[in-house]
Amino acid sequence: MRFLSLNLIFATWLLISAFALPQTPFSSAFTAIAALVVAVFAFVAYGKPAARFVISLVAVILGIGALLLTDAAGVARASNAIVGAILFALSLVRPGRSAAEGAPATSSP
């Protein structure tokens, strides 16, 4: 559940920053679309863990966009780069259930 929650938090930040930070219309649309893709695939990845690699791809594209979209403000570019790095790290973790959520706990005698 943490995987889903953290991805939704960062997708929400991307969506807010798309309109709150000074960006060009293209950069704003780029950030908002990335936020929506991350949110959708966070839900999909909870059922199909391999779908998290789509989030990895979006994170890499966000990082590249932060470098190449030079007409956006520096703070918007930095935000996209930082969130992209965090999303990439999160996407490397396989979403699943913890022992507290109902999965059987393993124990050794």
C-alpha positions in Angstrom: 0.0 0.0 0.0 2.9 2.3 0.6 3.9 2.0 -3.1 0.5 3.2 -4.2 0.4 6.0 -1.6 3.8 7.4 -2.3 3.3 7.3 -6.1 0.0 9.1 -5.7 1.5 11.7 -3.5 4.2 12.4 -6.1 1.8 12.3 -9.0 -0.4 14.9 -7.1 2.7 17.1 -6.6 3.5 16.9 -10.3 -0.1 17.8 -11.2 -0.1 20.8 -8.8 3.4 21.9 -9.9 2.3 21.8 -13.5 0.0 24.8 -12.9 1.6 26.4 -9.8 5.2 26.7 -11.0 6.1 29.0 -13.9 6.2 26.9 -17.0 5.4 27.2 -20.7 2.2 25.6 -21.9 4.0 22.7 -23.4 6.1 22.1 -20.2 2.9 22.4 -18.1 1.1 19.8 -20.3 4.1 17.5 -20.2 4.2 17.6 -16.4 0.4 17.1 -16.1 0.3 14.2 -18.5 3.3 12.6 -16.6 1.3 13.0 -13.4 -1.7 11.3 -14.8 0.3 8.4 -16.3 2.0 7.8 -12.9 -1.3 7.8 -11.0 -2.9 5.4 -13.4 0.0 3.0 -13.6 0.4 3.1 -9.8 -3.0 1.5 -9.5 -2.3 -0.9 -12.3 1.1 -1.9 -10.8 -0.6 -2.9 -7.6 -2.3 -5.8 -9.4 0.4 -6.4 -12.1 3.8 -5.6 -10.7 5.5 -5.5 -14.1 3.5 -2.3 -14.9 5.7 -0.4 -12.5 8.3 -0.2 -15.2 6.0 2.2 -17.1 6.5 4.5 -14.1 10.3 4.0 -14.5 10.0 5.1 -18.1 8.0 8.2 -17.2 10.6 9.0 -14.5 13.4 8.9 -17.0 11.4 11.0 -19.4 10.8 13.6 -16.7 14.5 13.7 -16.0 15.4 14.2 -19.6 12.6 16.8 -19.9 14.1 18.7 -17.0 17.4 18.9 -18.9 16.0 19.7 -22.3 13.0 21.9 -21.7 15.1 25.0 -21.0 12.2 27.5 -21.4 10.6 26.4 -18.1 11.7 28.1 -14.9 14.6 26.6 -13.0 12.4 25.7 -10.0 10.0 23.8 -12.3 12.8 21.9 -13.9 14.4 21.1 -10.6 11.0 19.9 -9.3 10.5 17.6 -12.3 14.1 16.2 -12.0 13.8 15.5 -8.2 10.4 13.9 -8.5 11.6 11.9 -11.5 14.5 10.5 -9.5 12.2 9.7 -6.6 9.7 8.0 -8.8 12.4 6.0 -10.5 13.7 4.7 -7.1 10.1 3.9 -6.1 9.4 2.0 -9.3 12.3 -0.3 -8.6 10.5 -1.7 -5.5 8.0 -4.4 -6.2 4.6 -3.4 -4.9 3.0 -6.1 -2.7 1.4 -6.9 0.6 3.3 -6.7 3.9 2.8 -9.2 6.7 0.6 -6.6 8.5 -1.8 -6.4 5.5 -2.8 -10.0 5.6 0.0 -11.9 3.8 1.2 -14.9 5.7 4.3 -14.2 7.7 7.2 -16.5 7.3 9.0 -17.7 10.4 11.9 -19.9 11.1 12.0 -22.4 14.0 
